[in-house]
Amino acid sequence: MRVSLRAVLAPALVCLLKAGIGVPVVAAQLTLGPPTPLRSTMTDTPTAARPFASSASPKASVTVGPPAMQEGRLSKFSSPGDWPAPVNDQEQRLFTLVDVLEYRPKTGGGGSTNDYRWDVEGWYGGDYNRLWFKSSGQRDTAFKADYDVDVQLLYGRFIQKYYDFQIGPRVETQTFRGRNVTRGLGAIGIEGLVPYNYALEATTFIDQNGAVSARLSLTKDMLVTQRLILQTRFETNAAIQRVEKFTTGSGLNNLEFGIRLRYEIRREFAPYVGISLDKSFGETATLVRQDGGRPSQIRFAVGVRAWF
């Protein structure tokens, strides 16, 4: 009785496939000639070999069934080992913002003079750690009777979404009663965005003699058109101790509110015009008067805002 190899293996293979079991089969080697005849184990009659799988490589292993499908998906969709990380949060960058750079002409015979003001800040670093640098200066304001300049160099650390914690030194110099005075301070604060996209900067300062003061500023940009932007700016200063030579009284020192309308010729460069209302209070107002200044002012300004 003659029994073919196909008749024996076919029922077994069907049972294995129904059960979901993969069957490893070694592929036959490709040749240019006719199939190599195989001899049946039951008879000496040659039978044409029918390989279950073939491959372009001389030796290959193919798994038939669900495991083979899963293995195929992994090899098809897995990324190469030399691909970059999906989020590049380690790159170092440099950013500088000239938020205020303005000239303020004399506003009448009440003692005001032509003056200037700037407020610049920037940082170098990545998403988590940054080195911040800040500089601001002004002349003949309701808070400082003559010029006042300060520089800060701060370490910034990302603490949560939209907020950086900052700490570092500050140096302030100004003119008081005709002479220059300078002091060093430590600064600690936060900077970021509060709800409704107000840019917040809140900092506490401790000078070399232990006097404590604080500053809070809020700015917001509102689009009139795609290029015409209205910026509102609010700033206030307060102190615990009186420091006479730096025109600082105890309590609330001053309040300033400004509006600046800029036109963005480019996003990085925008001239503006504006107006600011500045008023000092209590001991600070008294010290400003003694130094020849005006504790309440309304000033017009023209300037530019830029970033790079």
Secondary structure as UniProt FT lines:
FT   HELIX           5..19
FT   STRAND          23..26
FT   STRAND          37..39
FT   STRAND          46..48
FT   STRAND          61..64
FT   HELIX           66..77
FT   TURN            81..82
FT   STRAND          93..104
FT   STRAND          115..125
FT   STRAND          129..139
FT   STRAND          147..160
FT   TURN            161..162
FT   STRAND          163..176
FT   TURN            177..178
FT   STRAND          179..194
FT   TURN            195..197
FT   STRAND          198..207
FT   TURN            208..209
FT   STRAND          212..223
FT   STRAND          228..239
FT   HELIX           244..246
FT   STRAND          251..263
FT   TURN            267..268
FT   STRAND          269..280
FT   HELIX           282..290
FT   TURN            291..292
FT   STRAND          296..307
//
